[in-house]
Amino acid sequence: MKERIKEIIIELLTQRNDKVSFAEIERTLERKGIQYLGDYSIHMPSNKNVKLWVGMSEDFCKAVVELMFKDCTIIPRNVPSTLYIFDGKIPDHPVAENLHHMYETERWFPVAFSLGNLYEKGN
């Protein structure tokens, strides 16, 4: 299932080419009948309380992490939380205002994805 989720994310990004939110990915997975809800989350490596997204299935979580760090095909970019308002889904956490702050409670850092390699110069 993880590989199918990765394919769907790449297809969606290829069609849209920029700024695809987790909410939009979830809607696409739902339309295709793929289970995406669960107890997993993706957090910032430097602070486990700063979440990129929550409520993910294990396969959904692994697919996104692999696309970012192993396959190097998608790049997360910070976006205003209003993008998620328009997409219709926002996590139940305050927005993280500063990634260098060590938050003691869970925060949300809104990102959207584009195609590209996180490790290439200029990204």
C-alpha positions as CSV (number, residue, x, y, z in Angstrom):
1,M,0.0,0.0,0.0
2,K,2.9,2.4,0.8
3,E,4.2,2.2,-2.8
4,R,0.7,2.9,-4.2
5,I,0.4,6.0,-1.9
6,K,3.8,7.2,-3.1
7,E,2.6,6.8,-6.7
8,I,-0.6,8.8,-6.0
9,I,1.4,11.6,-4.3
10,I,3.8,11.9,-7.3
11,E,0.8,11.8,-9.8
12,L,-0.9,14.6,-7.9
13,L,2.2,16.7,-7.7
14,T,2.9,16.1,-11.4
15,Q,-0.6,17.3,-12.2
16,R,-0.5,20.3,-9.9
17,N,3.2,21.0,-10.0
18,D,3.2,23.0,-6.8
19,K,1.9,23.4,-3.3
20,V,0.0,20.2,-2.6
21,S,-1.2,20.1,1.0
22,F,-1.6,17.0,3.3
23,A,-5.3,17.8,3.2
24,E,-5.4,17.6,-0.6
25,I,-3.4,14.3,-0.5
26,E,-5.8,12.9,1.9
27,R,-8.8,13.8,-0.2
28,T,-7.1,12.2,-3.2
29,L,-6.4,9.0,-1.3
30,E,-10.0,8.9,0.0
31,R,-11.4,9.2,-3.6
32,K,-9.2,6.3,-4.6
33,G,-10.4,4.2,-1.6
34,I,-7.1,4.1,0.1
35,Q,-7.0,4.0,3.9
36,Y,-4.9,7.0,5.2
37,L,-6.1,7.6,8.7
38,G,-4.2,6.3,11.7
39,D,-2.2,7.1,14.8
40,Y,1.1,8.2,13.1
41,S,2.5,11.7,12.6
42,I,5.5,13.3,11.0
43,H,7.4,15.7,13.2
44,M,10.4,17.9,12.9
45,P,13.6,16.0,13.7
46,S,14.8,18.7,16.0
47,N,11.6,18.9,18.0
48,K,9.0,16.1,18.3
49,N,6.4,18.5,19.4
50,V,6.4,20.3,16.0
51,K,4.2,18.2,13.8
52,L,4.0,18.5,10.0
53,W,0.9,16.3,10.0
54,V,-1.0,14.0,12.3
55,G,-3.6,11.2,12.2
56,M,-1.8,9.3,9.4
57,S,-1.8,5.6,8.7
58,E,1.6,3.9,9.0
59,D,1.8,3.5,5.2
60,F,0.9,7.1,4.5
61,C,3.5,8.3,7.0
62,K,6.2,6.1,5.6
63,A,5.3,7.0,2.0
64,V,5.7,10.7,2.7
65,V,9.0,10.3,4.7
66,E,10.5,8.1,2.0
67,L,9.5,10.5,-0.8
68,M,11.2,13.3,1.1
69,F,14.4,11.7,2.5
70,K,15.0,8.4,0.6
71,D,13.6,8.9,-2.9
72,C,14.3,12.6,-2.7
73,T,11.4,13.5,-5.0
74,I,9.3,15.9,-2.9
75,I,10.1,19.0,-1.0
76,P,8.1,20.3,2.0
77,R,7.7,24.1,2.0
78,N,6.3,26.2,4.7
79,V,2.9,27.7,3.7
80,P,0.4,30.0,5.5
81,S,-2.1,28.0,7.6
82,T,-4.8,29.7,5.5
83,L,-3.9,27.2,2.6
84,Y,-5.3,24.5,4.9
85,I,-8.3,26.5,5.8
86,F,-9.1,26.6,2.0
87,D,-8.4,22.9,1.8
88,G,-10.8,22.3,4.6
89,K,-8.7,20.6,7.2
90,I,-6.5,21.9,10.0
91,P,-4.8,19.9,12.8
92,D,-6.0,20.7,16.3
93,H,-2.7,22.3,17.4
94,P,-1.5,25.9,17.5
95,V,0.8,26.9,14.6
96,A,4.5,26.7,15.4
97,E,5.8,30.3,14.9
98,N,9.5,29.5,15.3
99,L,11.2,26.3,14.3
100,H,14.2,27.1,16.5
101,H,12.0,27.3,19.7
102,M,11.8,24.1,21.7
103,Y,8.1,23.8,22.2
104,E,6.9,21.8,25.2
105,T,3.4,21.3,23.8
106,E,2.4,20.0,20.3
107,R,2.4,22.6,17.5
108,W,1.7,22.4,13.8
109,F,4.1,23.6,11.1
110,P,2.0,23.9,7.9
111,V,3.7,22.7,4.8
112,A,2.8,21.9,1.2
113,F,4.8,19.8,-1.2
114,S,6.4,20.4,-4.6
115,L,8.5,18.1,-6.8
116,G,12.2,18.3,-6.2
117,N,15.1,17.0,-4.2
118,L,15.4,18.4,-0.7
119,Y,19.2,18.0,-0.8
120,E,19.9,19.8,-4.1
121,K,21.5,23.2,-3.7
122,G,19.0,26.0,-3.8
123,N,16.1,24.0,-2.3
